C-alpha cells in the first residue's frame, strides 16, 4: 500500500512540475519574441538556453 501511495504522490508531483514548465515555456517564448523584435542578441541567446533546458526537462518528464 505504501508503494501505491508513493507512486501516486510522484505522479502528482510530476503533473505539477509539468504545469510549471509549461508556464515557464510560455513566458520564455514571450521574452524571446520581444528580444527578436528589439534585435537584442544577448537576451535572445540567454532565452534560447533557458528554452533548451525547459525542453530537455519536458522530454524527460513526458517520458516517465
PDBQT receptor file of N, H, CA, C and O in Angstrom, charges set to zero:
ATOM      1  N   UNK A   1       0.828  -1.194   0.000  1.00  0.00    +0.000 N 
ATOM      2  CA  UNK A   1       0.000   0.000   0.000  1.00  0.00    +0.000 C 
ATOM      3  C   UNK A   1       0.871   1.258   0.000  1.00  0.00    +0.000 C 
ATOM      4  O   UNK A   1       0.547   2.254  -0.646  1.00  0.00    +0.000 OA
ATOM      5  N   UNK A   2       1.979   1.192   0.735  1.00  0.00    +0.000 N 
ATOM      6  H   UNK A   2       2.243   0.383   1.260  1.00  0.00    +0.000 HD
ATOM      7  CA  UNK A   2       2.885   2.331   0.812  1.00  0.00    +0.000 C 
ATOM      8  C   UNK A   2       3.465   2.665  -0.566  1.00  0.00    +0.000 C 
ATOM      9  O   UNK A   2       3.628   3.836  -0.911  1.00  0.00    +0.000 OA
ATOM     10  N   UNK A   3       3.772   1.637  -1.343  1.00  0.00    +0.000 N 
ATOM     11  H   UNK A   3       3.640   0.686  -1.063  1.00  0.00    +0.000 HD
ATOM     12  CA  UNK A   3       4.315   1.844  -2.681  1.00  0.00    +0.000 C 
ATOM     13  C   UNK A   3       3.294   2.518  -3.587  1.00  0.00    +0.000 C 
ATOM     14  O   UNK A   3       3.649   3.368  -4.404  1.00  0.00    +0.000 OA
ATOM     15  N   UNK A   4       2.037   2.145  -3.445  1.00  0.00    +0.000 N 
ATOM     16  H   UNK A   4       1.748   1.455  -2.781  1.00  0.00    +0.000 HD
ATOM     17  CA  UNK A   4       0.966   2.747  -4.246  1.00  0.00    +0.000 C 
ATOM     18  C   UNK A   4       0.855   4.233  -3.918  1.00  0.00    +0.000 C 
ATOM     19  O   UNK A   4       0.727   5.064  -4.818  1.00  0.00    +0.000 OA
ATOM     20  N   UNK A   5       0.903   4.562  -2.644  1.00  0.00    +0.000 N 
ATOM     21  H   UNK A   5       1.007   3.887  -1.914  1.00  0.00    +0.000 HD
ATOM     22  CA  UNK A   5       0.810   5.963  -2.225  1.00  0.00    +0.000 C 
ATOM     23  C   UNK A   5       2.009   6.768  -2.729  1.00  0.00    +0.000 C 
ATOM     24  O   UNK A   5       1.855   7.902  -3.184  1.00  0.00    +0.000 OA
ATOM     25  N   UNK A   6       3.189   6.182  -2.645  1.00  0.00    +0.000 N 
ATOM     26  H   UNK A   6       3.313   5.261  -2.276  1.00  0.00    +0.000 HD
ATOM     27  CA  UNK A   6       4.385   6.869  -3.145  1.00  0.00    +0.000 C 
ATOM     28  C   UNK A   6       4.306   7.098  -4.646  1.00  0.00    +0.000 C 
ATOM     29  O   UNK A   6       4.677   8.166  -5.134  1.00  0.00    +0.000 OA
ATOM     30  N   UNK A   7       3.827   6.107  -5.376  1.00  0.00    +0.000 N 
ATOM     31  H   UNK A   7       3.526   5.240  -4.979  1.00  0.00    +0.000 HD
ATOM     32  CA  UNK A   7       3.673   6.244  -6.822  1.00  0.00    +0.000 C 
ATOM     33  C   UNK A   7       2.662   7.334  -7.153  1.00  0.00    +0.000 C 
ATOM     34  O   UNK A   7       2.867   8.118  -8.080  1.00  0.00    +0.000 OA
ATOM     35  N   UNK A   8       1.576   7.381  -6.397  1.00  0.00    +0.000 N 
ATOM     36  H   UNK A   8       1.409   6.745  -5.644  1.00  0.00    +0.000 HD
ATOM     37  CA  UNK A   8       0.547   8.408  -6.616  1.00  0.00    +0.000 C 
ATOM     38  C   UNK A   8       1.117   9.804  -6.358  1.00  0.00    +0.000 C 
ATOM     39  O   UNK A   8       0.871  10.732  -7.128  1.00  0.00    +0.000 OA
ATOM     40  N   UNK A   9       1.878   9.947  -5.273  1.00  0.00    +0.000 N 
ATOM     41  H   UNK A   9       2.077   9.194  -4.647  1.00  0.00    +0.000 HD
ATOM     42  CA  UNK A   9       2.486  11.249  -4.947  1.00  0.00    +0.000 C 
ATOM     43  C   UNK A   9       3.458  11.685  -6.032  1.00  0.00    +0.000 C 
ATOM     44  O   UNK A   9       3.477  12.849  -6.432  1.00  0.00    +0.000 OA
ATOM     45  N   UNK A  10       4.263  10.743  -6.503  1.00  0.00    +0.000 N 
ATOM     46  H   UNK A  10       4.248   9.797  -6.178  1.00  0.00    +0.000 HD
ATOM     47  CA  UNK A  10       5.235  11.060  -7.546  1.00  0.00    +0.000 C 
ATOM     48  C   UNK A  10       4.523  11.508  -8.811  1.00  0.00    +0.000 C 
ATOM     49  O   UNK A  10       4.938  12.474  -9.452  1.00  0.00    +0.000 OA
ATOM     50  N   UNK A  11       3.457  10.813  -9.172  1.00  0.00    +0.000 N 
ATOM     51  H   UNK A  11       3.121  10.028  -8.652  1.00  0.00    +0.000 HD
ATOM     52  CA  UNK A  11       2.708  11.175 -10.372  1.00  0.00    +0.000 C 
ATOM     53  C   UNK A  11       2.095  12.569 -10.219  1.00  0.00    +0.000 C 
ATOM     54  O   UNK A  11       2.082  13.361 -11.161  1.00  0.00    +0.000 OA
ATOM     55  N   UNK A  12       1.594  12.851  -9.033  1.00  0.00    +0.000 N 
ATOM     56  H   UNK A  12       1.604  12.208  -8.268  1.00  0.00    +0.000 HD
ATOM     57  CA  UNK A  12       1.006  14.161  -8.760  1.00  0.00    +0.000 C 
ATOM     58  C   UNK A  12       2.062  15.262  -8.855  1.00  0.00    +0.000 C 
ATOM     59  O   UNK A  12       1.810  16.322  -9.428  1.00  0.00    +0.000 OA
ATOM     60  N   UNK A  13       3.235  15.010  -8.295  1.00  0.00    +0.000 N 
ATOM     61  H   UNK A  13       3.439  14.150  -7.828  1.00  0.00    +0.000 HD
ATOM     62  CA  UNK A  13       4.322  15.988  -8.367  1.00  0.00    +0.000 C 
ATOM     63  C   UNK A  13       4.783  16.196  -9.803  1.00  0.00    +0.000 C 
ATOM     64  O   UNK A  13       5.083  17.320 -10.206  1.00  0.00    +0.000 OA
ATOM     65  N   UNK A  14       4.839  15.111 -10.578  1.00  0.00    +0.000 N 
ATOM     66  H   UNK A  14       4.596  14.198 -10.251  1.00  0.00    +0.000 HD
ATOM     67  CA  UNK A  14       5.221  15.223 -11.984  1.00  0.00    +0.000 C 
ATOM     68  C   UNK A  14       4.223  16.085 -12.750  1.00  0.00    +0.000 C 
ATOM     69  O   UNK A  14       4.617  16.894 -13.589  1.00  0.00    +0.000 OA
ATOM     70  N   UNK A  15       2.935  15.915 -12.465  1.00  0.00    +0.000 N 
ATOM     71  H   UNK A  15       2.615  15.257 -11.783  1.00  0.00    +0.000 HD
ATOM     72  CA  UNK A  15       1.912  16.731 -13.128  1.00  0.00    +0.000 C 
ATOM     73  C   UNK A  15       2.077  18.203 -12.774  1.00  0.00    +0.000 C 
ATOM     74  O   UNK A  15       1.947  19.078 -13.631  1.00  0.00    +0.000 OA
ATOM     75  N   UNK A  16       2.364  18.465 -11.501  1.00  0.00    +0.000 N 
ATOM     76  H   UNK A  16       2.470  17.755 -10.805  1.00  0.00    +0.000 HD
ATOM     77  CA  UNK A  16       2.568  19.849 -11.071  1.00  0.00    +0.000 C 
ATOM     78  C   UNK A  16       3.793  20.448 -11.747  1.00  0.00    +0.000 C 
ATOM     79  O   UNK A  16       3.756  21.587 -12.211  1.00  0.00    +0.000 OA
ATOM     80  N   UNK A  17       4.870  19.688 -11.801  1.00  0.00    +0.000 N 
ATOM     81  H   UNK A  17       4.900  18.763 -11.424  1.00  0.00    +0.000 HD
ATOM     82  CA  UNK A  17       6.104  20.178 -12.437  1.00  0.00    +0.000 C 
ATOM     83  C   UNK A  17       5.872  20.435 -13.917  1.00  0.00    +0.000 C 
ATOM     84  O   UNK A  17       6.386  21.408 -14.469  1.00  0.00    +0.000 OA
ATOM     85  N   UNK A  18       5.101  19.570 -14.560  1.00  0.00    +0.000 N 
ATOM     86  H   UNK A  18       4.683  18.780 -14.111  1.00  0.00    +0.000 HD
ATOM     87  CA  UNK A  18       4.779  19.740 -15.971  1.00  0.00    +0.000 C 
ATOM     88  C   UNK A  18       4.017  21.042 -16.193  1.00  0.00    +0.000 C 
ATOM     89  O   UNK A  18       4.290  21.764 -17.153  1.00  0.00    +0.000 OA
ATOM     90  N   UNK A  19       3.076  21.344 -15.324  1.00  0.00    +0.000 N 
ATOM     91  H   UNK A  19       2.854  20.758 -14.545  1.00  0.00    +0.000 HD
ATOM     92  CA  UNK A  19       2.308  22.586 -15.435  1.00  0.00    +0.000 C 
ATOM     93  C   UNK A  19       3.219  23.802 -15.266  1.00  0.00    +0.000 C 
ATOM     94  O   UNK A  19       3.093  24.783 -15.998  1.00  0.00    +0.000 OA
ATOM     95  N   UNK A  20       4.128  23.734 -14.310  1.00  0.00    +0.000 N 
ATOM     96  H   UNK A  20       4.231  22.937 -13.715  1.00  0.00    +0.000 HD
ATOM     97  CA  UNK A  20       5.061  24.842 -14.086  1.00  0.00    +0.000 C 
ATOM     98  C   UNK A  20       5.972  25.022 -15.295  1.00  0.00    +0.000 C 
ATOM     99  O   UNK A  20       6.232  26.148 -15.719  1.00  0.00    +0.000 OA
ATOM    100  N   UNK A  21       6.451  23.923 -15.843  1.00  0.00    +0.000 N 
ATOM    101  H   UNK A  21       6.240  23.008 -15.499  1.00  0.00    +0.000 HD
ATOM    102  CA  UNK A  21       7.323  24.003 -17.018  1.00  0.00    +0.000 C 
ATOM    103  C   UNK A  21       6.599  24.618 -18.209  1.00  0.00    +0.000 C 
ATOM    104  O   UNK A  21       7.193  25.383 -18.970  1.00  0.00    +0.000 OA
ATOM    105  N   UNK A  22       5.342  24.295 -18.372  1.00  0.00    +0.000 N 
ATOM    106  H   UNK A  22       4.860  23.674 -17.754  1.00  0.00    +0.000 HD
ATOM    107  CA  UNK A  22       4.574  24.884 -19.477  1.00  0.00    +0.000 C 
ATOM    108  C   UNK A  22       4.422  26.391 -19.299  1.00  0.00    +0.000 C 
ATOM    109  O   UNK A  22       4.502  27.148 -20.266  1.00  0.00    +0.000 OA
ATOM    110  N   UNK A  23       4.203  26.821 -18.060  1.00  0.00    +0.000 N 
ATOM    111  H   UNK A  23       4.138  26.206 -17.275  1.00  0.00    +0.000 HD
ATOM    112  CA  UNK A  23       4.128  28.264 -17.792  1.00  0.00    +0.000 C 
ATOM    113  C   UNK A  23       5.473  28.938 -18.083  1.00  0.00    +0.000 C 
ATOM    114  O   UNK A  23       5.522  30.003 -18.699  1.00  0.00    +0.000 OA
ATOM    115  N   UNK A  24       6.552  28.311 -17.637  1.00  0.00    +0.000 N 
ATOM    116  H   UNK A  24       6.512  27.446 -17.138  1.00  0.00    +0.000 HD
ATOM    117  CA  UNK A  24       7.887  28.845 -17.912  1.00  0.00    +0.000 C 
ATOM    118  C   UNK A  24       8.142  28.914 -19.414  1.00  0.00    +0.000 C 
ATOM    119  O   UNK A  24       8.701  29.889 -19.916  1.00  0.00    +0.000 OA
ATOM    120  N   UNK A  25       7.731  27.880 -20.115  1.00  0.00    +0.000 N 
ATOM    121  H   UNK A  25       7.277  27.088 -19.708  1.00  0.00    +0.000 HD
ATOM    122  CA  UNK A  25       7.911  27.827 -21.562  1.00  0.00    +0.000 C 
ATOM    123  C   UNK A  25       7.193  28.993 -22.235  1.00  0.00    +0.000 C 
ATOM    124  O   UNK A  25       7.774  29.681 -23.074  1.00  0.00    +0.000 OA
ATOM    125  N   UNK A  26       5.945  29.212 -21.873  1.00  0.00    +0.000 N 
ATOM    126  H   UNK A  26       5.473  28.653 -21.191  1.00  0.00    +0.000 HD
ATOM    127  CA  UNK A  26       5.183  30.311 -22.459  1.00  0.00    +0.000 C 
ATOM    128  C   UNK A  26       5.828  31.663 -22.165  1.00  0.00    +0.000 C 
ATOM    129  O   UNK A  26       5.913  32.523 -23.042  1.00  0.00    +0.000 OA
ATOM    130  N   UNK A  27       6.279  31.843 -20.931  1.00  0.00    +0.000 N 
ATOM    131  H   UNK A  27       6.210  31.145 -20.219  1.00  0.00    +0.000 HD
ATOM    132  CA  UNK A  27       6.919  33.105 -20.560  1.00  0.00    +0.000 C 
ATOM    133  C   UNK A  27       8.197  33.328 -21.370  1.00  0.00    +0.000 C 
ATOM    134  O   UNK A  27       8.407  34.411 -21.916  1.00  0.00    +0.000 OA
ATOM    135  N   UNK A  28       9.042  32.312 -21.448  1.00  0.00    +0.000 N 
ATOM    136  H   UNK A  28       8.871  31.432 -21.004  1.00  0.00    +0.000 HD
ATOM    137  CA  UNK A  28      10.308  32.450 -22.168  1.00  0.00    +0.000 C 
ATOM    138  C   UNK A  28      10.078  32.672 -23.662  1.00  0.00    +0.000 C 
ATOM    139  O   UNK A  28      10.847  33.386 -24.305  1.00  0.00    +0.000 OA
ATOM    140  N   UNK A  29       9.037  32.073 -24.213  1.00  0.00    +0.000 N 
ATOM    141  H   UNK A  29       8.412  31.493 -23.690  1.00  0.00    +0.000 HD
ATOM    142  CA  UNK A  29       8.719  32.326 -25.620  1.00  0.00    +0.000 C 
ATOM    143  C   UNK A  29       8.319  33.784 -25.828  1.00  0.00    +0.000 C 
ATOM    144  O   UNK A  29       8.679  34.389 -26.838  1.00  0.00    +0.000 OA
ATOM    145  N   UNK A  30       7.582  34.345 -24.883  1.00  0.00    +0.000 N 
ATOM    146  H   UNK A  30       7.289  33.853 -24.062  1.00  0.00    +0.000 HD
ATOM    147  CA  UNK A  30       7.203  35.762 -24.965  1.00  0.00    +0.000 C 
ATOM    148  C   UNK A  30       8.444  36.652 -24.866  1.00  0.00    +0.000 C 
ATOM    149  O   UNK A  30       8.564  37.642 -25.588  1.00  0.00    +0.000 OA
ATOM    150  N   UNK A  31       9.362  36.294 -23.971  1.00  0.00    +0.000 N 
ATOM    151  H   UNK A  31       9.265  35.490 -23.384  1.00  0.00    +0.000 HD
ATOM    152  CA  UNK A  31      10.612  37.054 -23.829  1.00  0.00    +0.000 C 
ATOM    153  C   UNK A  31      11.419  36.975 -25.121  1.00  0.00    +0.000 C 
ATOM    154  O   UNK A  31      11.963  37.978 -25.584  1.00  0.00    +0.000 OA
ATOM    155  N   UNK A  32      11.493  35.781 -25.699  1.00  0.00    +0.000 N 
ATOM    156  H   UNK A  32      11.051  34.966 -25.323  1.00  0.00    +0.000 HD
ATOM    157  CA  UNK A  32      12.224  35.602 -26.953  1.00  0.00    +0.000 C 
ATOM    158  C   UNK A  32      11.595  36.430 -28.068  1.00  0.00    +0.000 C 
ATOM    159  O   UNK A  32      12.310  37.050 -28.855  1.00  0.00    +0.000 OA
ATOM    160  N   UNK A  33      10.287  36.445 -28.143  1.00  0.00    +0.000 N 
ATOM    161  H   UNK A  33       9.707  35.941 -27.504  1.00  0.00    +0.000 HD
ATOM    162  CA  UNK A  33       9.585  37.227 -29.159  1.00  0.00    +0.000 C 
ATOM    163  C   UNK A  33       9.952  38.711 -29.049  1.00  0.00    +0.000 C 
ATOM    164  O   UNK A  33      10.238  39.367 -30.051  1.00  0.00    +0.000 OA
ATOM    165  N   UNK A  34       9.940  39.226 -27.823  1.00  0.00    +0.000 N 
ATOM    166  H   UNK A  34       9.708  38.694 -27.009  1.00  0.00    +0.000 HD
ATOM    167  CA  UNK A  34      10.304  40.633 -27.611  1.00  0.00    +0.000 C 
ATOM    168  C   UNK A  34      11.763  40.889 -27.987  1.00  0.00    +0.000 C 
ATOM    169  O   UNK A  34      12.079  41.910 -28.599  1.00  0.00    +0.000 OA
ATOM    170  N   UNK A  35      12.639  39.976 -27.627  1.00  0.00    +0.000 N 
ATOM    171  H   UNK A  35      12.383  39.146 -27.131  1.00  0.00    +0.000 HD
ATOM    172  CA  UNK A  35      14.059  40.138 -27.939  1.00  0.00    +0.000 C 
ATOM    173  C   UNK A  35      14.293  40.133 -29.445  1.00  0.00    +0.000 C 
ATOM    174  O   UNK A  35      15.138  40.873 -29.950  1.00  0.00    +0.000 OA
ATOM    175  N   UNK A  36      13.551  39.306 -30.155  1.00  0.00    +0.000 N 
ATOM    176  H   UNK A  36      12.865  38.704 -29.746  1.00  0.00    +0.000 HD
ATOM    177  CA  UNK A  36      13.676  39.263 -31.614  1.00  0.00    +0.000 C 
ATOM    178  C   UNK A  36      13.214  40.589 -32.206  1.00  0.00    +0.000 C 
ATOM    179  O   UNK A  36      13.867  41.143 -33.090  1.00  0.00    +0.000 OA
ATOM    180  N   UNK A  37      12.091  41.093 -31.717  1.00  0.00    +0.000 N 
ATOM    181  H   UNK A  37      11.560  40.643 -30.999  1.00  0.00    +0.000 HD
ATOM    182  CA  UNK A  37      11.583  42.367 -32.221  1.00  0.00    +0.000 C 
ATOM    183  C   UNK A  37      12.550  43.512 -31.932  1.00  0.00    +0.000 C 
ATOM    184  O   UNK A  37      12.723  44.408 -32.759  1.00  0.00    +0.000 OA
ATOM    185  N   UNK A  38      13.172  43.482 -30.770  1.00  0.00    +0.000 N 
ATOM    186  H   UNK A  38      13.031  42.755 -30.098  1.00  0.00    +0.000 HD
ATOM    187  CA  UNK A  38      14.102  44.547 -30.376  1.00  0.00    +0.000 C 
ATOM    188  C   UNK A  38      15.518  44.294 -30.886  1.00  0.00    +0.000 C 
ATOM    189  O   UNK A  38      16.410  45.119 -30.689  1.00  0.00    +0.000 OA
ATOM    190  N   UNK A  39      15.719  43.158 -31.537  1.00  0.00    +0.000 N 
ATOM    191  H   UNK A  39      14.994  42.488 -31.698  1.00  0.00    +0.000 HD
ATOM    192  CA  UNK A  39      17.022  42.741 -32.057  1.00  0.00    +0.000 C 
ATOM    193  C   UNK A  39      18.088  42.720 -30.956  1.00  0.00    +0.000 C 
ATOM    194  O   UNK A  39      19.217  43.169 -31.155  1.00  0.00    +0.000 OA
ATOM    195  N   UNK A  40      17.707  42.196 -29.808  1.00  0.00    +0.000 N 
ATOM    196  H   UNK A  40      16.790  41.831 -29.646  1.00  0.00    +0.000 HD
ATOM    197  CA  UNK A  40      18.600  42.095 -28.653  1.00  0.00    +0.000 C 
ATOM    198  C   UNK A  40      19.223  40.697 -28.641  1.00  0.00    +0.000 C 
ATOM    199  O   UNK A  40      18.613  39.734 -28.175  1.00  0.00    +0.000 OA
ATOM    200  N   UNK A  41      20.431  40.607 -29.155  1.00  0.00    +0.000 N 
ATOM    201  H   UNK A  41      20.926  41.389 -29.533  1.00  0.00    +0.000 HD
ATOM    202  CA  UNK A  41      21.094  39.310 -29.308  1.00  0.00    +0.000 C 
ATOM    203  C   UNK A  41      21.420  38.653 -27.965  1.00  0.00    +0.000 C 
ATOM    204  O   UNK A  41      21.346  37.431 -27.834  1.00  0.00    +0.000 OA
ATOM    205  N   UNK A  42      21.777  39.455 -26.984  1.00  0.00    +0.000 N 
ATOM    206  H   UNK A  42      21.837  40.447 -27.091  1.00  0.00    +0.000 HD
ATOM    207  CA  UNK A  42      22.132  38.898 -25.672  1.00  0.00    +0.000 C 
ATOM    208  C   UNK A  42      20.930  38.207 -25.024  1.00  0.00    +0.000 C 
ATOM    209  O   UNK A  42      21.047  37.089 -24.523  1.00  0.00    +0.000 OA
ATOM    210  N   UNK A  43      19.791  38.869 -25.038  1.00  0.00    +0.000 N 
ATOM    211  H   UNK A  43      19.696  39.778 -25.445  1.00  0.00    +0.000 HD
ATOM    212  CA  UNK A  43      18.579  38.294 -24.447  1.00  0.00    +0.000 C 
ATOM    213  C   UNK A  43      18.120  37.089 -25.260  1.00  0.00    +0.000 C 
ATOM    214  O   UNK A  43      17.675  36.089 -24.697  1.00  0.00    +0.000 OA
ATOM    215  N   UNK A  44      18.227  37.185 -26.585  1.00  0.00    +0.000 N 
ATOM    216  H   UNK A  44      18.588  37.998 -27.043  1.00  0.00    +0.000 HD
ATOM    217  CA  UNK A  44      17.840  36.043 -27.429  1.00  0.00    +0.000 C 
ATOM    218  C   UNK A  44      18.659  34.811 -27.077  1.00  0.00    +0.000 C 
ATOM    219  O   UNK A  44      18.110  33.721 -26.920  1.00  0.00    +0.000 OA
ATOM    220  N   UNK A  45      19.947  34.979 -26.954  1.00  0.00    +0.000 N 
ATOM    221  H   UNK A  45      20.393  35.865 -27.081  1.00  0.00    +0.000 HD
ATOM    222  CA  UNK A  45      20.830  33.856 -26.646  1.00  0.00    +0.000 C 
ATOM    223  C   UNK A  45      20.517  33.259 -25.274  1.00  0.00    +0.000 C 
ATOM    224  O   UNK A  45      20.423  32.041 -25.122  1.00  0.00    +0.000 OA
ATOM    225  N   UNK A  46      20.356  34.129 -24.281  1.00  0.00    +0.000 N 
ATOM    226  H   UNK A  46      20.432  35.119 -24.404  1.00  0.00    +0.000 HD
ATOM    227  CA  UNK A  46      20.056  33.678 -22.923  1.00  0.00    +0.000 C 
ATOM    228  C   UNK A  46      18.721  32.932 -22.879  1.00  0.00    +0.000 C 
ATOM    229  O   UNK A  46      18.608  31.894 -22.227  1.00  0.00    +0.000 OA
ATOM    230  N   UNK A  47      17.730  33.455 -23.563  1.00  0.00    +0.000 N 
ATOM    231  H   UNK A  47      17.822  34.298 -24.093  1.00  0.00    +0.000 HD
ATOM    232  CA  UNK A  47      16.399  32.852 -23.571  1.00  0.00    +0.000 C 
ATOM    233  C   UNK A  47      16.406  31.509 -24.298  1.00  0.00    +0.000 C 
ATOM    234  O   UNK A  47      15.736  30.566 -23.879  1.00  0.00    +0.000 OA
ATOM    235  N   UNK A  48      17.156  31.432 -25.372  1.00  0.00    +0.000 N 
ATOM    236  H   UNK A  48      17.701  32.198 -25.712  1.00  0.00    +0.000 HD
ATOM    237  CA  UNK A  48      17.247  30.163 -26.100  1.00  0.00    +0.000 C 
ATOM    238  C   UNK A  48      17.846  29.069 -25.216  1.00  0.00    +0.000 C 
ATOM    239  O   UNK A  48      17.415  27.917 -25.271  1.00  0.00    +0.000 OA
ATOM    240  N   UNK A  49      18.836  29.431 -24.405  1.00  0.00    +0.000 N 
ATOM    241  H   UNK A  49      19.186  30.367 -24.360  1.00  0.00    +0.000 HD
ATOM    242  CA  UNK A  49      19.428  28.446 -23.482  1.00  0.00    +0.000 C 
ATOM    243  C   UNK A  49      18.393  27.987 -22.453  1.00  0.00    +0.000 C 
ATOM    244  O   UNK A  49      18.305  26.801 -22.134  1.00  0.00    +0.000 OA
ATOM    245  N   UNK A  50      17.612  28.938 -21.941  1.00  0.00    +0.000 N 
ATOM    246  H   UNK A  50      17.683  29.901 -22.200  1.00  0.00    +0.000 HD
ATOM    247  CA  UNK A  50      16.565  28.582 -20.979  1.00  0.00    +0.000 C 
ATOM    248  C   UNK A  50      15.521  27.681 -21.633  1.00  0.00    +0.000 C 
ATOM    249  O   UNK A  50      15.064  26.711 -21.028  1.00  0.00    +0.000 OA
ATOM    250  N   UNK A  51      15.150  28.002 -22.858  1.00  0.00    +0.000 N 
ATOM    251  H   UNK A  51      15.522  28.790 -23.349  1.00  0.00    +0.000 HD
ATOM    252  CA  UNK A  51      14.161  27.189 -23.564  1.00  0.00    +0.000 C 
ATOM    253  C   UNK A  51      14.680  25.774 -23.805  1.00  0.00    +0.000 C 
ATOM    254  O   UNK A  51      13.922  24.809 -23.717  1.00  0.00    +0.000 OA
ATOM    255  N   UNK A  52      15.951  25.653 -24.104  1.00  0.00    +0.000 N 
ATOM    256  H   UNK A  52      16.567  26.437 -24.176  1.00  0.00    +0.000 HD
ATOM    257  CA  UNK A  52      16.540  24.325 -24.308  1.00  0.00    +0.000 C 
ATOM    258  C   UNK A  52      16.496  23.510 -23.016  1.00  0.00    +0.000 C 
ATOM    259  O   UNK A  52      16.200  22.316 -23.047  1.00  0.00    +0.000 OA
ATOM    260  N   UNK A  53      16.788  24.151 -21.878  1.00  0.00    +0.000 N 
ATOM    261  H   UNK A  53      17.028  25.121 -21.853  1.00  0.00    +0.000 HD
ATOM    262  CA  UNK A  53      16.721  23.465 -20.585  1.00  0.00    +0.000 C 
ATOM    263  C   UNK A  53      15.296  23.009 -20.290  1.00  0.00    +0.000 C 
ATOM    264  O   UNK A  53      15.078  21.891 -19.822  1.00  0.00    +0.000 OA
ATOM    265  N   UNK A  54      14.338  23.871 -20.563  1.00  0.00    +0.000 N 
ATOM    266  H   UNK A  54      14.515  24.779 -20.942  1.00  0.00    +0.000 HD
ATOM    267  CA  UNK A  54      12.930  23.534 -20.339  1.00  0.00    +0.000 C 
ATOM    268  C   UNK A  54      12.522  22.374 -21.245  1.00  0.00    +0.000 C 
ATOM    269  O   UNK A  54      11.835  21.449 -20.811  1.00  0.00    +0.000 OA
ATOM    270  N   UNK A  55      12.950  22.432 -22.503  1.00  0.00    +0.000 N 
ATOM    271  H   UNK A  55      13.508  23.183 -22.856  1.00  0.00    +0.000 HD
ATOM    272  CA  UNK A  55      12.618  21.360 -23.447  1.00  0.00    +0.000 C 
ATOM    273  C   UNK A  55      13.163  20.017 -22.966  1.00  0.00    +0.000 C 
ATOM    274  O   UNK A  55      12.464  19.005 -23.008  1.00  0.00    +0.000 OA
ATOM    275  N   UNK A  56      14.403  20.016 -22.514  1.00  0.00    +0.000 N 
ATOM    276  H   UNK A  56      14.971  20.838 -22.480  1.00  0.00    +0.000 HD
ATOM    277  CA  UNK A  56      15.007  18.774 -22.035  1.00  0.00    +0.000 C 
ATOM    278  C   UNK A  56      14.252  18.220 -20.831  1.00  0.00    +0.000 C 
ATOM    279  O   UNK A  56      14.035  17.012 -20.727  1.00  0.00    +0.000 OA
ATOM    280  N   UNK A  57      13.859  19.098 -19.937  1.00  0.00    +0.000 N 
ATOM    281  H   UNK A  57      14.036  20.079 -20.021  1.00  0.00    +0.000 HD
ATOM    282  CA  UNK A  57      13.130  18.647 -18.752  1.00  0.00    +0.000 C 
ATOM    283  C   UNK A  57      11.741  18.130 -19.127  1.00  0.00    +0.000 C 
ATOM    284  O   UNK A  57      11.266  17.149 -18.555  1.00  0.00    +0.000 OA
ATOM    285  N   UNK A  58      11.094  18.789 -20.087  1.00  0.00    +0.000 N 
ATOM    286  H   UNK A  58      11.480  19.586 -20.552  1.00  0.00    +0.000 HD
ATOM    287  CA  UNK A  58       9.781  18.325 -20.544  1.00  0.00    +0.000 C 
ATOM    288  C   UNK A  58       9.877  16.940 -21.176  1.00  0.00    +0.000 C 
ATOM    289  O   UNK A  58       9.049  16.068 -20.910  1.00  0.00    +0.000 OA
ATOM    290  N   UNK A  59      10.879  16.748 -22.004  1.00  0.00    +0.000 N 
ATOM    291  H   UNK A  59      11.551  17.456 -22.220  1.00  0.00    +0.000 HD
ATOM    292  CA  UNK A  59      11.068  15.441 -22.647  1.00  0.00    +0.000 C 
ATOM    293  C   UNK A  59      11.289  14.369 -21.585  1.00  0.00    +0.000 C 
ATOM    294  O   UNK A  59      10.735  13.272 -21.670  1.00  0.00    +0.000 OA
ATOM    295  N   UNK A  60      12.098  14.695 -20.592  1.00  0.00    +0.000 N 
ATOM    296  H   UNK A  60      12.548  15.586 -20.523  1.00  0.00    +0.000 HD
ATOM    297  CA  UNK A  60      12.383  13.745 -19.508  1.00  0.00    +0.000 C 
ATOM    298  C   UNK A  60      11.109  13.405 -18.729  1.00  0.00    +0.000 C 
ATOM    299  O   UNK A  60      10.851  12.236 -18.441  1.00  0.00    +0.000 OA
ATOM    300  N   UNK A  61      10.321  14.416 -18.392  1.00  0.00    +0.000 N 
ATOM    301  H   UNK A  61      10.530  15.365 -18.627  1.00  0.00    +0.000 HD
ATOM    302  CA  UNK A  61       9.096  14.186 -17.624  1.00  0.00    +0.000 C 
ATOM    303  C   UNK A  61       8.043  13.431 -18.424  1.00  0.00    +0.000 C 
ATOM    304  O   UNK A  61       7.370  12.545 -17.896  1.00  0.00    +0.000 OA
ATOM    305  N   UNK A  62       7.902  13.779 -19.684  1.00  0.00    +0.000 N 
ATOM    306  H   UNK A  62       8.448  14.498 -20.114  1.00  0.00    +0.000 HD
ATOM    307  CA  UNK A  62       6.878  13.132 -20.501  1.00  0.00    +0.000 C 
ATOM    308  C   UNK A  62       7.248  11.698 -20.833  1.00  0.00    +0.000 C 
ATOM    309  O   UNK A  62       6.385  10.894 -21.185  1.00  0.00    +0.000 OA
ATOM    310  N   UNK A  63       8.530  11.375 -20.723  1.00  0.00    +0.000 N 
ATOM    311  H   UNK A  63       9.232  12.028 -20.437  1.00  0.00    +0.000 HD
ATOM    312  CA  UNK A  63       8.975  10.015 -20.985  1.00  0.00    +0.000 C 
ATOM    313  C   UNK A  63       8.700   9.063 -19.828  1.00  0.00    +0.000 C 
ATOM    314  O   UNK A  63       8.829   7.848 -19.977  1.00  0.00    +0.000 OA
ATOM    315  N   UNK A  64       8.322   9.610 -18.677  1.00  0.00    +0.000 N 
ATOM    316  H   UNK A  64       8.217  10.597 -18.556  1.00  0.00    +0.000 HD
ATOM    317  CA  UNK A  64       8.088   8.764 -17.495  1.00  0.00    +0.000 C 
ATOM    318  C   UNK A  64       6.763   8.064 -17.547  1.00  0.00    +0.000 C 
ATOM    319  O   UNK A  64       6.422   7.319 -16.629  1.00  0.00    +0.000 OA
TER     320      UNK A  64
